[in-house]
């Protein structure tokens, strides 16, 4: 069956529009602090609230098999609309710390109906070449999450309220574009009624389990690296007092360029195979973790080049491993499989980030990031088993 050419671009644009909600609060943290009288300790809680909301949302969506039982396109629209509404609720004048935490949590909760469901929609259309398709989708996620920072940074005079209005508006547009122009895909197999045992049954499948553990290893490194990019740059400044980086701009560059790596990895997977390309990216990012202490001794140009390279390879494997997860799940559980793997993966990010927070008071700052190599090592051990995960 011929897939209309409009399908993939619409999914990608919608994914970008909707995932801009993810870090909309982060981009305006200073403004929120002033507007609502928040202290510095409250800001980290607001950041974590979205992550916890996403974890809770993916767990509920997986347990109820939402993306398998109902039309994924409609689930995407409803989730985008609700996430946009809760994001917009932040502008209400009489918000308190409790209400702000609730709003960010609920925004994250309904992002569970956007990111993994978007991958499910793509998988329902592109059985072959799925790695390339998810490369575009995850690339859109990377750029979408960085977009609020760019929006706020366009001009110092950009009101923080307009950042929230803009991200909520384009999220609704993204949801509508999916509902109107992307019907359920030809490879969709509707799931059965709710079965809470389905999650455990999914993990009995050895090829799926190997792919999932590869994803967990990848996630151990990814968000911890992203979260600490500004800290890494600040550490270099401290070790080299004569150097003064523009921390915000370089952080955006290191993280945002990862979107291109996702697309490039998708095309490379067509030639080398999905698993082999993912293994190569994991190996390179793990090597960056191990070499990170030496990087702090480089001159500033080489150090930035190293960080950009790390930012490329740390995300390049994400759509590829998600492809392996989708292709090793049964058709009727594909949506649930992608959702629960996202749930567990994002839970792991909180552990690795908190571990770095603890270790930064114990280890020398330049040696801190060696611990992130644990993730790629686990991913390599679980993925590189030819009898389990096929190199599709």
C-alpha positions in Angstrom: 0.0 0.0 0.0 1.3 3.5 -1.0 1.6 5.9 2.0 0.7 9.5 1.2 3.8 11.7 1.2 2.1 14.2 3.6 1.9 11.7 6.5 5.4 11.8 7.8 5.9 15.6 7.6 2.6 16.1 9.4 3.6 13.7 12.2 7.0 15.4 12.5 5.6 18.9 12.6 2.9 17.9 15.1 5.5 16.2 17.3 7.6 19.4 17.3 4.6 21.6 18.1 3.4 19.5 21.0 6.7 18.7 22.6 7.4 22.4 22.9 5.2 22.2 26.0 7.8 20.0 27.7 10.3 22.7 28.8 8.1 25.7 28.4 8.3 26.2 32.2 12.0 25.8 32.2 12.5 28.6 29.7 10.7 31.1 31.9 11.8 29.9 35.3 13.3 33.3 36.3 10.1 35.1 35.3 7.9 32.6 37.2 10.0 33.1 40.3 9.5 36.9 40.1 5.8 36.7 39.2 4.8 34.3 41.9 7.4 34.9 44.6 9.1 31.5 44.4 12.4 30.8 46.1 15.3 29.0 44.3 14.5 25.6 45.8 11.0 25.6 44.3 12.3 25.9 40.8 13.9 22.5 40.7 10.6 21.0 41.9 8.8 22.6 39.0 11.3 21.1 36.6 10.9 17.6 38.1 7.1 17.9 38.1 6.8 17.5 34.3 9.1 14.5 34.4 7.0 12.8 37.2 3.8 13.7 35.3 5.1 12.1 32.2 6.1 8.9 34.1 2.7 8.8 35.8 1.0 9.4 32.4 2.9 6.7 30.6 2.1 4.2 33.4 -1.6 4.9 33.2 -1.7 4.9 29.4 0.1 1.6 29.4 -2.0 -0.1 32.1 -5.2 1.0 30.3 -3.7 0.2 26.8 -5.0 3.6 25.7 -3.0 3.8 22.5 -3.9 0.2 21.4 -7.6 0.3 22.3 -8.5 3.7 20.9 -7.6 5.6 17.7 -4.0 6.9 18.2 -4.8 10.0 16.2 -7.7 10.9 18.5 -5.7 10.1 21.6 -3.0 12.4 20.3 -5.5 15.3 19.8 -7.1 14.9 23.2 -3.7 14.7 24.9 -2.3 17.7 23.0 -5.4 19.8 23.8 -5.3 19.0 27.6 -1.6 19.4 27.8 -1.8 22.8 26.1 -4.6 23.9 28.5 -2.7 22.9 31.6 0.4 24.7 30.2 -1.6 27.8 29.6 -3.0 27.6 33.1 0.4 28.8 34.4 -0.5 32.4 33.4 -3.4 32.6 35.9 -2.6 35.5 38.3 -3.5 33.7 41.5 -1.4 30.6 41.1 0.4 29.2 44.1 3.4 26.9 44.3 1.0 24.0 44.8 -1.1 24.9 41.7 2.0 25.5 39.6 3.3 22.1 40.5 0.0 20.5 39.7 -0.2 22.3 36.3 3.3 21.2 35.3 2.6 17.7 36.5 -0.6 17.5 34.4 1.2 18.9 31.4 3.7 16.1 31.7 0.9 13.6 32.3 -0.7 14.3 28.9 2.6 14.5 27.1 2.4 10.7 27.6 -0.3 10.8 24.9 1.9 12.7 22.5 5.5 11.4 22.4 5.0 7.6 22.6 1.7 7.8 20.8 3.3 9.8 18.0 5.8 6.9 17.6 3.0 4.5 17.6 1.3 6.4 14.8 4.5 6.3 12.8 4.9 2.6 13.4 1.4 2.0 12.2 2.3 3.6 8.8 6.0 2.7 8.3 6.6 -1.0 9.0 9.7 -0.8 6.7 12.1 2.1 7.2 10.7 2.8 10.6 14.2 3.8 11.9 14.3 6.7 9.4 10.7 7.8 10.3 11.4 7.7 14.1 14.7 9.6 13.4 12.6 12.5 12.2 10.2 12.2 15.1 12.8 12.1 17.8 14.6 14.9 16.1 11.4 16.9 16.2 11.2 16.1 20.0 14.8 17.4 20.5 14.1 20.7 18.7 10.7 21.0 20.2 12.0 20.7 23.8 14.6 23.3 23.0 12.2 25.7 21.2 10.9 27.6 24.3 14.5 28.6 25.1 14.9 29.9 21.6 11.6 31.6 21.8 12.5 33.3 25.1 16.0 34.2 23.8 14.8 35.9 20.6 14.5 39.1 22.6 15.0 39.9 26.2 11.7 41.8 26.0 9.7 38.7 25.1 7.0 38.5 27.8 7.0 35.1 29.6 3.2 34.9 29.1 3.7 35.0 25.4 6.0 31.9 25.6 3.2 30.0 27.2 0.5 31.2 24.9 2.7 30.4 21.8 3.6 26.9 22.9 0.0 26.1 23.9 -1.3 27.4 20.6 1.0 25.5 18.4 0.4 22.3 20.5 -3.3 22.5 19.7 -2.5 23.1 16.1 -0.3 20.0 16.1 -3.0 17.9 17.7 -5.6 19.1 15.1 -3.2 18.4 12.2 -2.9 14.8 13.3 -6.6 14.3 13.9 -7.6 15.9 10.5 -4.9 14.7 8.2 -3.4 11.5 9.7 -6.0 8.7 10.0 -5.1 5.4 11.7 -2.3 3.7 9.8 -2.7 0.5 7.7 -0.5 -1.6 10.1 -2.6 -0.8 13.1 -4.1 -3.8 14.9 -6.6 -2.7 17.6 -5.9 -4.0 21.0 -8.3 -5.9 23.2 -9.9 -4.8 26.5 -7.8 -3.7 29.4 -5.6 -6.5 30.6 -3.2 -5.5 33.4 -1.1 -8.6 32.8 -0.2 -7.4 29.3 2.8 -5.4 30.6 4.3 -8.5 32.2 3.5 -10.6 29.1 5.3 -8.1 26.9 8.5 -8.5 28.8 8.3 -12.3 28.4 9.3 -11.7 24.8 13.1 -12.0 24.8 13.8 -9.9 21.7 11.6 -7.2 23.0 13.1 -7.4 26.5 16.6 -7.0 25.0 15.6 -3.9 23.0 13.9 -2.4 26.0 16.9 -2.8 28.2 19.0 -1.2 25.5 16.6 1.8 25.7 17.0 1.9 29.5 20.8 2.0 29.2 20.5 4.8 26.7 18.1 6.8 28.9 20.5 6.5 31.9 22.9 8.7 30.0 20.8 10.9 27.9 18.8 13.2 30.2 21.6 13.3 32.8 23.9 14.6 30.1 21.3 17.1 28.9 20.6 18.3 32.4 24.3 18.8 33.2 25.5 20.4 30.0 25.4 23.9 31.6 27.3 22.4 34.6 29.9 20.9 32.4 30.4 24.3 30.7 30.6 26.0 34.0 33.1 23.5 35.3 35.4 24.2 32.3 35.1 27.9 33.0 36.1 27.4 36.6 39.1 25.2 35.6 40.1 27.8 32.9 39.4 31.2 34.3 40.6 33.0 31.2 37.7 31.4 29.2 34.2 32.8 29.4 31.5 30.8 27.6 28.0 31.9 26.8 26.5 29.0 28.8 22.9 29.4 27.6 23.7 29.6 23.9 26.2 26.8 23.9 23.8 24.6 25.9 21.1 25.2 23.3 23.7 24.3 20.5 25.0 21.1 22.2 21.5 19.8 22.8 19.6 21.2 19.8 22.0 19.8 17.2 21.1 16.3 18.4 17.9 16.6 16.3 20.1 16.4 13.1 21.8 13.4 14.5 18.5 11.6 14.9 17.7 12.2 11.2 21.1 11.2 10.1 21.0 8.0 12.2 17.7 7.1 10.6 19.2 7.3 7.1 22.3 5.5 8.2 20.3 2.6 9.6 18.9 1.9 6.1 22.4 1.0 5.0 23.9 -0.5 8.1 20.8 -1.9 9.8 18.9 -0.4 12.8 20.6 -2.4 15.6 24.1 -2.0 14.2 23.7 1.8 13.9 22.3 2.0 17.5 25.2 -0.1 18.8 27.7 2.3 17.1 26.0 5.4 18.6 26.0 3.8 22.1 29.6 2.8 21.8 30.6 6.4 20.8 28.6 8.0 23.5 29.9 5.6 26.1 33.4 6.4 24.9 32.7 10.1 25.4 31.6 9.4 29.0 35.0 7.6 29.7 37.0 10.3 27.9 35.2 13.2 29.6 37.9 13.8 32.3 40.5 14.3 29.6 38.2 16.7 27.7 38.5 19.3 30.4 42.2 19.6 29.6 41.5 20.5 26.0 41.6 24.0 24.6 38.2 25.7 24.4 37.6 25.1 20.7 38.3 21.3 21.0 36.3 21.1 24.2 33.2 22.6 22.5 33.8 20.3 19.5 33.9 17.3 21.9 30.7 18.4 23.7 28.9 18.9 20.4 30.0 15.4 19.2 28.8 13.9 22.5 25.5 15.8 22.1 25.1 14.2 18.6 25.9 10.6 19.5 24.0 10.6 22.9 20.7 11.0 21.1 21.3 9.4 17.7 20.4 5.9 19.0 17.1 7.0 20.6 14.9 6.6 17.5 16.8 3.4 16.5 16.3 1.6 19.8 12.6 2.7 19.8 12.3 1.1 16.4 13.7 -2.1 17.8 11.2 -1.9 20.6 8.3 -1.4 18.2 9.3 -4.1 15.8 9.9 -6.7 18.5 6.4 -6.1 20.1 3.3 -7.8 18.8 1.1 -5.5 16.6 -1.8 -5.4 19.1 0.5 -4.3 22.0 2.8 -2.0 20.1 1.3 1.2 21.6 1.4 -0.2 25.2 4.9 -1.5 24.6 6.3 1.9 23.5 4.5 3.6 26.3 5.7 1.4 29.2 9.2 1.5 27.9 9.1 5.3 27.9 7.7 5.1 31.5 10.5 3.0 32.8 13.1 4.9 30.8 12.1 8.3 32.1 12.0 6.9 35.6 15.6 5.8 35.2 16.6 9.4 34.1 15.6 10.7 37.6 17.8 8.1 39.2 20.9 9.0 37.1 20.3 12.7 37.5 20.0 12.4 41.3 23.1 10.2 41.4 25.1 12.9 39.7 23.7 15.4 42.2 25.0 13.3 45.0 28.4 12.4 43.5 29.2 16.0 42.6 29.8 16.6 46.3 32.1 13.6 46.5 34.0 13.4 43.2 36.2 15.9 41.4 33.9 17.7 38.9 35.9 16.6 35.8 35.6 12.9 36.9 31.8 13.0 37.5 30.5 11.9 34.1 32.4 8.6 33.9 29.4 7.1 35.9 27.2 7.8 32.9 29.1 5.1 30.9 27.1 2.5 32.9 24.1 3.1 30.6 25.8 2.6 27.3 27.6 -0.4 28.6 24.2 -2.0 29.6 22.7 -1.1 26.3 25.6 -2.7 24.4 25.4 -5.9 26.4 21.7 -6.3 25.8 21.5 -5.1 22.2 24.5 -6.9 20.8 22.9 -10.4 21.0 22.3 -11.5 17.4 20.0 -14.3 18.4 17.6 -11.9 20.2 17.3 -8.5 18.5 17.4 -8.7 14.7 19.5 -6.1 12.8 16.4 -4.8 10.9 
